């Protein structure tokens, strides 16, 4: 049995992930056997009680480090990525494997610190938007392969640059990670413009590929991706209905096999792209990722 601790109760993901592990009547339970959320920490007592009740989590701890010795892995899932370094650090130092929910951090500097600590301590770490692994995203990737590979794409999701949970980084990470999953690594330049609370970013790759990110505050909630491939066009609204179970399955696979689903570069580049979007939108200038510290 893999014993899991959840740090950060404010996020709906705390309930979704604990229910998948702890409630035997969920349809996805067969794929998640052998894992249980046994402890929870959060900053608001009332919310802790709500999450523990909904996810059948037996123990609420007073300090996150109280979980050390109780858990085999930790999920740090605060909504604000700016909290992730602080709260994952003691677990990595104790060599407890970790999943850090999206975004890994709200700055490339913090993301690098997290990745460096995990490497130094030789402990398993992964971080992602579960939409990477959703049925709709995986189907699009397969279709792009059939059509000769994506040369350009349009990726969109809800986003609010004034969000109290880290601005653009909080939700735009979904579109950026979907872009990476479909287009791969190698972003070199970002040019962003903000109109009201809506942001559009033009992304360039070193090999001539391009992408556009639509980060929207005043349109219907949803996630979409369209890829323009060598031999046709694929995509549209994404089916993300299985994203939590798909994401959790990959975390558990990492814990069981020791193989991470993403490299350090795959985890770092989305945060660097988001940093570039913020800087470009503020200055009106194109930002080269190399200038942020490759």
N, C-alpha and C positions, 0 to 999 in steps of 0.2 A: 504494500500500500504506500503510495506517495502522499505524504502529508504536506498540505499547502497552507501557507499563511497569506492573507490578503492585507495589504497596507494601503489605506485610502478608501473610505466608505462613501465618499460623496458621489462617486461615479456610478452610473447605472450598470457599468460593466462588473462591478463588485457583486451585484445580485445575479447577473446573467451567468458569470463564470462559476459562482458558488452553487447555483441551482443545477448547472450541468454536471457538476461533480457530486453533489450531495443528494439530489432528489431522484429516487429510483424510477419515478413514473415519467421522466422526460424521454421523448422519443430518441434523443441522441445518446442516452445513457450507455448503450451497448458499446459505443466507440470510446467511452471515457472511463471504462471500468478500471479499478485499481488506483483511483485518485480521490482524495477527499480534502475539502477545505476545513481545517480544524481550528483556525484562529483568525481573528480580525482585529485591526486597529484602525481607528479613524479619529478625526478631530472634533466631531460633534456627537455627544453621547446619544441623543435621540435618534440620529441617523444610524449610528452603530447598532442600536437595538433593532431598528427596522430591517437593516441588511441581514443581521444575524438571524432574525426570525424568518425572513423570506428565503434565505439560503440554507437554513438549518445548520448554522455555524455554531458549534458548542461553546467556544471560548472567545470573549472579548478581552483584550489585554490593555493595560494602562499605558504601556510604552511598547513601541514596535520591537525593541530589542528583547522584550520578555518572550518573544516567539522563538528566540534562538535556543535550540535544544528540543523544541516542540515540533519543528517543521523541517522538511527535506528540501523545500523550495519556497520562494516567496514571489508573489505577484504584487508589484507596486503600481497602483492604478489611479492615483490622484488625477483629477481632471486637469489641474494646472501642471504642465510639464516642468515648470520652474522648481517644483518641489521634489522632483524625482532623484536628483543627485543626492540631496540630503538624506532621503529616506532609504535609498537602495544601498548607500555607502556602507553602513554597518553590517549588512548581510553579505555583501561581497567581501568585506574584510574578514568575515567569519567563514568564507568559502561556501556560502549557501547559494545555490543556483537561483537565478532571478529572471523573471519576465517583467519588463518595464513597459507599461501600456503607452500607446501613442500620446503625444510625441515623446521620443526618448528624452528630450530636453527642450527648453525654449531658447537655447543658443548652442551654436556649434562648440563653443568653449566648454560648456557643461557636458555636452554629449561626448566630447573627447576625453574628459576626465572620467566619466563612467566607463567608457570602453577601455581606457588605459588601466584603470583599477582592476577590472575583470581580467585583463590580460596578465597583469602583474601577479594577481592571486591565482591565476589558472583556474578560474571558476566559470561555469557556463552562464551565459547571458544572452538573451534575445529581446528584441523590441520591435513592434510593428503595429500598424493598423490591421485589424483582422480582415478588412475588406480586400487586402492583398490576396487572401486565400479563398474568398467567396466564390461560389459557383459561377456567377456572372463574369467575374474577372478571369477565372481559369478558362471558361469557354471562349472568351475573347482572345486570350493568349493562343489557344489552339487554332482558332480561326485565322489569326494573323500568320501563324506558321504555314497554314494551308495556302495563304495568299502571298507568300514570299517574304514576309516580314514587314513590320511597321516602319514607315519612313517619316510619318508625321502623325500627330494625334491631338484630340481635344478632350480634356478631362475636367470634370466639374463636380462640385459639392457645395453644400452650405458652408458659410464662413462669415465671421464677424470680426473685423480688425480691432473692434473695441471690446471684445470679450474679456471679462474679468479673469478668465482662465488662461491668459497668455496671448490674447489677441489672435492674429492670423495663425499662429502655431497650433492652437487648440484643435481646430477642425479642418483647416486647409491641408493638414498632414494626410488626410484620406485621399485627396486628389493627387497629391505629390507622390505618395507611395503607389497608388494605382498606376500613375504614369511610369514610375520606375519598373513596376512589375511587367508592364507591357513593352516599354521602350528600352529598358536596361539602364546601366550606369553610363556616365560620361557627360553630364551637363557641364557646359563651359560658361554660358552667359545667361543672365535673366534680366528682362526689362519689364517692369510692372507699372501699371497705372491704376489709380483708385478714383472711383466716381461715387460719391456718397460713401456707403459702406460696401460697395461692390468693388472687387479687384480683378483685373485681368493681367495675366503674366505671359509674356512670350519667352519660351525656353529654347536655347540652342545647344546642340551637341557638337562635339569636336569633329564628327564624321559627316556633318551636313544635315543630320536629322533635326526636326523641329517639333515643338509641342506648344499648345496653348492651354493655360489653366484658367478656368472660370470659377472664381471664389465668391459666392453670391450670398448676400444677406437678405434680399427681398424677393426671392423666387421660391417656388414650391420646394420643400425639402426633398432631396433625392441625390443619387449618385449616378453619374453617367460617364461613358468613355467611348469615343469613336476613333478608330485607327485607320489611317490611309496607308494602305500597303502597296507593294509593288504590282500586285495583280488584282486589286479590288479594295473595297471599303467594308469594314466590319464594325459592329458595336451599336451603342444606344444606351438606354437605361439599364443599369446593372442589377441583376438579381443578387442581393446580399443576404437573403433569408437564412443562409446557413453559416454566416461569417463567424459567429461565436464558437460554434462547435468545430468548424474548420481551423480556426486559430488555436483553440485549446488543444486539439489533436496534435498540432505541430509542436506546441510547448511540451506536451507529455512525451512525444517522440524524442525530442531533444534530451529530456531528463533520462529517458530509458536507454538511449543509444550513445549519448555524448556528442552527437552531431548537431551543430547549430543550423537552423534553417536559413539564416542570413549571415553574411560576412560583416566585419566592422565597417567596411566601405559602404555596403548596402544600408546599414543602419545610420551612418553619418550623413550621407549625401542628402537625404530628404530634409534634414535639419538645416544643412547649409543652403539648400535651395530656398527654404522658408526665410532664413536670415537675409538672403539676397532679395527676396520679394519685398520684405519690410524696408530694406535700405533703398531699393530702387523706387518704391512708391513714395518714399519720403523725399528723395533727392531729385527724382525725374531722370536719373542717369541709369545707363546699363551697368550692371554689376557683373564682373568676371569672378567666378568662384575661386580662382587662384588667389585673388586679392584677399579672400577670407582665410587663407591658410590651408592649402591643399594637403 
